[in-house]
């Protein structure tokens, strides 16, 4: 058993050579060498790029751009705000200088839009393009900004656009760990043409060396450049408040700037606030008891229940600073502008209302006038008045004029863009945001306020991870403006300063692969390579790399156990027969007597007769094993007692070795095994054909699946193949397709308020048949040991039907809890799915549904949904 390491040793070799040949930096040879190096650098692309900048590059930036110019791949790991994107900008500069094509990929559309504007401002709109799921601007430009999924799709389509490609930037490459979309980054890294150099920009993850080694194993020579230096130092604070009548207080989290010990004054203050909370609790309970309100306090557990109630009440009465009071104090201390992270969309909206209702104003009359002009200018011609009214535009603009704004995914893109523009210009002083703002968007602030050290993850409240906390606080401190950035944690129930200190480590969290083969990926691999070649490709994934790394420890233990077994076998060698065979019989007999009987007794049976028959078969097997064990020639060996002493040790180690080998096998080749199972399902359903795996080829159905990207790709392909979507009108098609892509924000049964056309209409009858297809494929997945498919969700099909029918935004959203941002996002997903169906026309037996999907796209992509954010 072998395991290959992929770590570089060139640095160590260079160190060794240097040690053998001491170098005098003052010698004539040294001075001449330094002169030649300065000459070489002066004529380099790196020097030309640096001359275009208005600031001096940091050492890590110079190291990265030098490596890229030397023809190496580059992975840069540095904190938020450290200036990683300078390296990406150099990749664009280098591509232009060498007359080559460069792609800049991002995980989200908002980042793509922002980067498009930045690059267009430098190189001109004629040389920069943009490609997202719903936007195509100048796609054949020299520089194209795109979401990572778009690049993945181009690779699978063998797009001619890739022919001149030389550089690809993977911004926020640590997004590779994302549970839902992360595998796209691995697909891109593995499948890009070998000549293409990649620039990965990552947070400071703790296993970045392993990640870099994997990239090198796949793409060749890779330079890892790490910087853990924050360009603007960060101070961490905690804000407390005794009650509403007193001013909030800002405490340093640490004893001093260079200490890692918690501030004892803060600990003392929190203890005092706890005591005051307890006094309030006692006063509350005393008052309640005097009114006779002692329900639940009598009986056997009365005292314990009263004590628990009092403790809970004490926690409730510990004062938590109001949001508006926190902002007022931050303004007084001169710590704005700030981003206030609240892990709830509704909480962000309420925070803005609370500040406005409290009478806070952070802007001057002149600033408020500028805000109104900018907002009205950005709104002009983008959204009609009725839609703006439905989205609460007047309240939104009034809050902006006071200096406050929300920022979350529930807002439409235009509103978020307005907030970003005003904050960047220093006009909006406080943005109440969910953690999505921490991803990439260029909105640095003097301070970051974190309301709680826990968040709701969709299932329950969980603590923030060190990585999440670092990502949030990374926004604090504007380079070139602020001497110090400030991260403020608001005191809250359950807050412990020691926990806050523990979240502030540098190398904060490991990066783990989320890669897993999908049905679409399988047919795309088989379309361009043989089954064996596809397996080799999958073995190159970071997921398999990690599995192999974790299997390395098991290899050592397996080898040690095997050596021990060899020794035992020599010790119990018997001249009467094969003692290993004898021990295997005894082990099988023990298992049958102890495990098989117990398992049989606990199994459900359809009748007593079936139970009796099962136990009888086990008894017969046990009897056979006993007979063979007694008849074995080793049984009559005069040294059997000594042999059994070694044999029993051997048997114990064999069982342990079997368990370790099972674990080893489950890790090595785990990705390829999932691929095998997916291919079997594809063969059963007719997406691939061939007598044997080595002969697999993609059928016409498979070609259809190749062009459908989504979590339910196989279900949509099967429904199209069976003609379930034929004969639907554009509006009906929009409603039905929504079920494949819509995701309810809260627990729901995936059902709408009503099905357009009623329960006997075409939409509902189609939904029922789609559900049957989904159930059948889910059963196949279960049979082959794959995870269940994502459930269908038709919860928005009535909303989508109404919008596609031409109704106004106000009418469509009336009576729903869907926000404008969620509505637009859902519409764009539906339009994207319809576009995929339309593009798949050559592989559909009935092309009418493709034509209908093309028409339906335009009924969805109108009004507020059509806004792109690109001029």
LINKAKA-V841174 format. One record per pair of residues at least 24 apart in sequence whose ideal C-beta (glycine too) atoms are under 6 Angstrom apart, sorted by the first residue. I is the first residue (numbers start at 1). J is the second residue. D is the distance in Angstrom with one decimal. If there is no record, write none. Layout:
i=I j=J d=D
i=I j=J d=D
//
This chain:
i=1 j=555 d=5.4
i=3 j=552 d=4.9
i=3 j=555 d=5.5
i=6 j=213 d=4.8
i=6 j=217 d=4.0
i=7 j=213 d=5.4
i=45 j=69 d=5.3
i=45 j=94 d=5.4
i=45 j=97 d=5.3
i=49 j=90 d=5.2
i=49 j=93 d=4.8
i=60 j=225 d=5.3
i=60 j=227 d=3.8
i=61 j=86 d=5.0
i=63 j=225 d=5.1
i=64 j=225 d=4.4
i=65 j=90 d=4.3
i=67 j=223 d=3.6
i=72 j=221 d=4.8
i=72 j=223 d=4.7
i=73 j=197 d=5.3
i=73 j=198 d=5.1
i=73 j=219 d=5.3
i=73 j=222 d=4.2
i=74 j=199 d=5.1
i=74 j=223 d=5.0
i=75 j=200 d=4.3
i=75 j=212 d=4.8
i=75 j=224 d=5.2
i=76 j=201 d=5.5
i=76 j=225 d=4.9
i=77 j=202 d=4.6
i=77 j=204 d=5.1
i=77 j=208 d=4.5
i=77 j=226 d=4.9
i=78 j=227 d=4.2
i=79 j=204 d=5.9
i=79 j=230 d=5.3
i=79 j=474 d=5.6
i=80 j=474 d=2.7
i=81 j=474 d=5.7
i=82 j=227 d=5.7
i=82 j=231 d=5.8
i=84 j=201 d=4.5
i=87 j=199 d=6.0
i=88 j=169 d=4.3
i=88 j=199 d=5.6
i=91 j=167 d=4.5
i=91 j=169 d=5.5
i=91 j=199 d=4.9
i=92 j=143 d=5.4
i=95 j=166 d=5.8
i=95 j=167 d=5.1
i=100 j=166 d=3.7
i=101 j=142 d=5.8
i=101 j=164 d=4.3
i=101 j=165 d=4.8
i=102 j=143 d=5.3
i=102 j=167 d=4.2
i=103 j=144 d=5.4
i=103 j=168 d=4.8
i=104 j=145 d=4.6
i=104 j=169 d=4.6
i=105 j=146 d=5.6
i=105 j=148 d=4.6
i=105 j=151 d=5.4
i=105 j=170 d=5.6
i=106 j=171 d=4.8
i=107 j=172 d=5.1
i=107 j=175 d=4.4
i=111 j=440 d=4.5
i=112 j=145 d=5.1
i=112 j=147 d=5.6
i=113 j=869 d=4.8
i=115 j=145 d=4.9
i=116 j=145 d=4.5
i=119 j=143 d=5.7
i=133 j=832 d=4.7
i=134 j=828 d=5.1
i=135 j=868 d=5.1
i=137 j=870 d=5.9
i=148 j=184 d=5.0
i=148 j=185 d=6.0
i=149 j=184 d=5.4
i=151 j=188 d=5.5
i=152 j=184 d=5.0
i=152 j=187 d=5.1
i=152 j=188 d=5.5
i=155 j=191 d=4.8
i=156 j=524 d=4.3
i=165 j=196 d=5.5
i=167 j=197 d=5.5
i=168 j=196 d=5.6
i=168 j=198 d=5.0
i=169 j=199 d=4.6
i=170 j=200 d=4.8
i=171 j=201 d=5.1
i=172 j=440 d=5.4
i=173 j=200 d=4.0
i=173 j=202 d=5.0
i=174 j=202 d=4.6
i=174 j=203 d=5.0
i=174 j=205 d=5.7
i=174 j=511 d=5.4
i=177 j=511 d=5.3
i=177 j=512 d=5.5
i=177 j=514 d=5.8
i=179 j=514 d=5.2
i=182 j=514 d=3.7
i=183 j=514 d=5.8
i=183 j=515 d=4.3
i=186 j=515 d=4.6
i=186 j=541 d=5.3
i=186 j=542 d=5.4
i=190 j=218 d=5.7
i=190 j=540 d=5.3
i=204 j=228 d=5.7
i=204 j=507 d=5.7
i=205 j=511 d=4.2
i=206 j=507 d=4.3
i=206 j=510 d=4.9
i=207 j=510 d=4.4
i=207 j=511 d=5.8
i=211 j=511 d=5.5
i=214 j=542 d=5.0
i=214 j=545 d=4.5
i=218 j=540 d=5.2
i=228 j=506 d=5.1
i=231 j=479 d=4.9
i=232 j=477 d=3.1
i=232 j=479 d=5.8
i=232 j=482 d=5.6
i=232 j=485 d=4.8
i=233 j=484 d=5.4
i=234 j=476 d=5.8
i=234 j=485 d=4.8
i=234 j=487 d=5.8
i=235 j=484 d=5.5
i=235 j=486 d=5.5
i=236 j=487 d=4.8
i=237 j=488 d=4.8
i=238 j=266 d=5.8
i=238 j=489 d=5.1
i=239 j=321 d=5.8
i=239 j=326 d=5.8
i=239 j=488 d=5.5
i=239 j=490 d=5.3
i=240 j=269 d=5.8
i=240 j=491 d=4.4
i=241 j=319 d=5.7
i=241 j=321 d=4.0
i=243 j=319 d=5.2
i=248 j=321 d=5.0
i=248 j=325 d=5.4
i=248 j=329 d=4.4
i=253 j=500 d=5.9
i=262 j=497 d=4.7
i=262 j=498 d=6.0
i=262 j=501 d=5.6
i=266 j=497 d=5.6
i=273 j=318 d=6.0
i=277 j=314 d=4.9
i=277 j=317 d=4.8
i=277 j=318 d=3.6
i=278 j=314 d=4.7
i=280 j=317 d=3.9
i=281 j=310 d=5.4
i=281 j=313 d=4.3
i=281 j=314 d=3.7
i=281 j=317 d=5.4
i=284 j=313 d=5.8
i=285 j=310 d=5.6
i=315 j=493 d=5.3
i=320 j=492 d=5.6
i=321 j=490 d=5.7
i=323 j=351 d=4.6
i=323 j=354 d=5.4
i=324 j=354 d=5.1
i=324 j=355 d=4.7
i=324 j=358 d=4.0
i=324 j=360 d=5.6
i=326 j=490 d=5.8
i=327 j=355 d=6.0
i=327 j=430 d=5.5
i=335 j=446 d=5.9
i=335 j=447 d=4.5
i=335 j=486 d=5.5
i=336 j=429 d=4.6
i=337 j=429 d=4.8
i=337 j=445 d=5.0
i=337 j=446 d=5.8
i=338 j=430 d=5.5
i=338 j=445 d=5.2
i=338 j=447 d=4.0
i=338 j=449 d=5.7
i=339 j=431 d=5.1
i=339 j=433 d=5.6
i=339 j=445 d=4.8
i=339 j=448 d=5.2
i=339 j=475 d=5.5
i=340 j=430 d=6.0
i=340 j=432 d=4.9
i=340 j=449 d=4.3
i=341 j=433 d=5.9
i=341 j=450 d=5.1
i=341 j=472 d=5.4
i=342 j=432 d=5.7
i=342 j=451 d=4.9
i=343 j=455 d=3.7
i=345 j=408 d=4.4
i=345 j=410 d=4.3
i=348 j=406 d=4.2
i=348 j=408 d=5.2
i=348 j=432 d=4.1
i=349 j=406 d=5.3
i=351 j=432 d=4.3
i=352 j=399 d=4.9
i=352 j=404 d=4.9
i=352 j=406 d=5.3
i=352 j=432 d=5.9
i=355 j=404 d=5.0
i=356 j=399 d=5.6
i=356 j=402 d=5.9
i=361 j=402 d=4.9
i=362 j=403 d=3.1
i=362 j=429 d=4.1
i=363 j=403 d=4.3
i=367 j=427 d=5.4
i=368 j=401 d=4.2
i=371 j=400 d=5.3
i=371 j=401 d=5.1
i=371 j=427 d=5.2
i=375 j=418 d=5.7
i=378 j=418 d=5.4
i=382 j=414 d=5.8
i=382 j=867 d=5.7
i=383 j=864 d=5.5
i=386 j=808 d=5.6
i=386 j=810 d=5.9
i=387 j=809 d=4.4
i=387 j=863 d=6.0
i=387 j=864 d=5.1
i=390 j=809 d=4.7
i=390 j=810 d=3.8
i=391 j=820 d=4.7
i=403 j=428 d=5.8
i=403 j=429 d=4.2
i=404 j=430 d=5.4
i=405 j=431 d=5.1
i=406 j=432 d=5.1
i=407 j=431 d=5.0
i=407 j=433 d=4.2
i=407 j=437 d=5.4
i=408 j=434 d=4.4
i=409 j=436 d=5.6
i=409 j=821 d=5.4
i=410 j=819 d=3.6
i=410 j=821 d=4.4
i=410 j=822 d=5.9
i=411 j=821 d=4.6
i=412 j=820 d=4.7
i=412 j=821 d=5.3
i=412 j=824 d=5.3
i=412 j=864 d=6.0
i=413 j=869 d=5.5
i=414 j=867 d=5.3
i=417 j=869 d=5.5
i=438 j=471 d=4.5
i=438 j=472 d=5.1
i=444 j=475 d=5.9
i=444 j=478 d=4.5
i=445 j=475 d=5.6
i=446 j=482 d=5.2
i=447 j=476 d=5.7
i=447 j=486 d=4.2
i=448 j=473 d=5.2
i=448 j=475 d=5.1
i=448 j=476 d=4.2
i=448 j=487 d=5.1
i=449 j=488 d=4.7
i=450 j=489 d=5.1
i=451 j=490 d=5.2
i=452 j=492 d=5.0
i=465 j=509 d=5.8
i=466 j=503 d=5.0
i=466 j=505 d=5.6
i=466 j=508 d=4.0
i=466 j=509 d=5.7
i=467 j=508 d=4.6
i=467 j=509 d=3.5
i=469 j=503 d=4.1
i=470 j=508 d=4.8
i=513 j=542 d=4.3
i=513 j=543 d=3.8
i=513 j=546 d=5.5
i=515 j=541 d=4.8
i=515 j=543 d=3.8
i=517 j=674 d=5.3
i=517 j=675 d=4.5
i=517 j=678 d=5.7
i=519 j=678 d=6.0
i=519 j=713 d=5.5
i=519 j=714 d=4.2
i=520 j=709 d=5.9
i=520 j=713 d=4.5
i=522 j=678 d=4.8
i=522 j=679 d=5.9
i=523 j=687 d=5.9
i=523 j=698 d=5.4
i=523 j=702 d=4.5
i=523 j=705 d=5.0
i=523 j=706 d=5.0
i=524 j=706 d=5.4
i=526 j=688 d=6.0
i=526 j=696 d=5.5
i=526 j=698 d=5.4
i=527 j=698 d=4.8
i=531 j=693 d=4.7
i=531 j=694 d=5.6
i=531 j=696 d=5.0
i=535 j=672 d=4.7
i=538 j=671 d=4.8
i=538 j=672 d=5.1
i=538 j=675 d=5.5
i=541 j=671 d=5.6
i=543 j=671 d=5.3
i=544 j=671 d=4.7
i=547 j=667 d=4.3
i=547 j=670 d=5.3
i=550 j=667 d=5.8
i=551 j=664 d=5.4
i=551 j=667 d=4.4
i=551 j=668 d=5.1
i=554 j=660 d=5.7
i=554 j=664 d=4.7
i=557 j=660 d=5.8
i=558 j=660 d=5.3
i=561 j=653 d=5.7
i=561 j=657 d=4.6
i=564 j=653 d=5.7
i=565 j=653 d=5.6
i=568 j=646 d=5.1
i=568 j=649 d=5.8
i=568 j=650 d=4.0
i=571 j=646 d=4.2
i=572 j=643 d=4.2
i=572 j=646 d=4.2
i=572 j=647 d=5.0
i=574 j=634 d=5.0
i=574 j=637 d=5.3
i=574 j=643 d=5.8
i=576 j=633 d=4.6
i=576 j=634 d=5.1
i=576 j=637 d=4.6
i=577 j=633 d=3.8
i=577 j=634 d=4.6
i=579 j=634 d=5.2
i=579 j=643 d=5.8
i=582 j=632 d=4.9
i=582 j=634 d=4.2
i=583 j=647 d=4.7
i=583 j=651 d=5.5
i=585 j=628 d=5.7
i=585 j=629 d=4.7
i=587 j=651 d=5.4
i=588 j=625 d=5.7
i=589 j=625 d=4.3
i=589 j=629 d=6.0
i=592 j=621 d=5.8
i=592 j=622 d=4.9
i=593 j=622 d=6.0
i=677 j=784 d=4.4
i=677 j=786 d=5.7
i=680 j=784 d=5.9
i=681 j=780 d=5.2
i=681 j=784 d=5.9
i=700 j=843 d=5.6
i=703 j=843 d=4.4
i=704 j=840 d=5.4
i=704 j=843 d=4.0
i=707 j=839 d=5.9
i=707 j=840 d=4.5
i=708 j=836 d=5.4
i=711 j=790 d=4.5
i=712 j=740 d=4.9
i=714 j=777 d=5.9
i=715 j=773 d=6.0
i=715 j=774 d=5.2
i=715 j=777 d=6.0
i=716 j=740 d=5.3
i=718 j=773 d=5.2
i=719 j=770 d=5.5
i=719 j=773 d=5.6
i=724 j=766 d=6.0
i=724 j=769 d=5.3
i=725 j=849 d=5.1
i=726 j=846 d=5.2
i=726 j=849 d=5.5
i=730 j=852 d=5.9
i=730 j=855 d=5.2
i=730 j=856 d=4.1
i=730 j=859 d=5.5
i=731 j=801 d=5.3
i=731 j=804 d=4.4
i=731 j=805 d=5.1
i=732 j=762 d=5.8
i=732 j=763 d=5.4
i=733 j=852 d=5.6
i=733 j=856 d=5.0
i=734 j=800 d=5.0
i=734 j=804 d=4.0
i=734 j=856 d=5.1
i=734 j=860 d=5.8
i=735 j=763 d=5.3
i=735 j=797 d=4.0
i=735 j=800 d=5.3
i=735 j=801 d=4.1
i=736 j=766 d=5.4
i=737 j=830 d=5.7
i=737 j=833 d=5.2
i=737 j=834 d=6.0
i=738 j=796 d=5.3
i=738 j=797 d=5.1
i=738 j=800 d=4.4
i=738 j=830 d=5.1
i=739 j=792 d=4.8
i=739 j=794 d=4.1
i=741 j=829 d=4.2
i=741 j=830 d=6.0
i=741 j=833 d=5.2
i=742 j=793 d=4.8
i=742 j=796 d=4.7
i=742 j=826 d=5.5
i=744 j=793 d=5.7
i=744 j=795 d=4.8
i=748 j=795 d=5.2
i=750 j=792 d=6.0
i=750 j=793 d=4.2
i=750 j=794 d=5.7
i=750 j=795 d=5.5
i=752 j=794 d=5.8
i=752 j=795 d=5.7
i=752 j=797 d=5.0
i=752 j=798 d=4.2
i=753 j=798 d=5.6
i=754 j=798 d=5.7
i=756 j=798 d=5.8
i=756 j=801 d=4.4
i=767 j=794 d=5.7
i=796 j=826 d=5.8
i=800 j=830 d=6.0
i=804 j=859 d=4.3
i=804 j=860 d=5.8
i=809 j=864 d=5.9
i=824 j=865 d=5.3
i=827 j=860 d=5.2
i=827 j=865 d=4.4
i=830 j=860 d=5.6
i=831 j=857 d=5.1
i=831 j=860 d=4.6
i=831 j=861 d=4.9
//
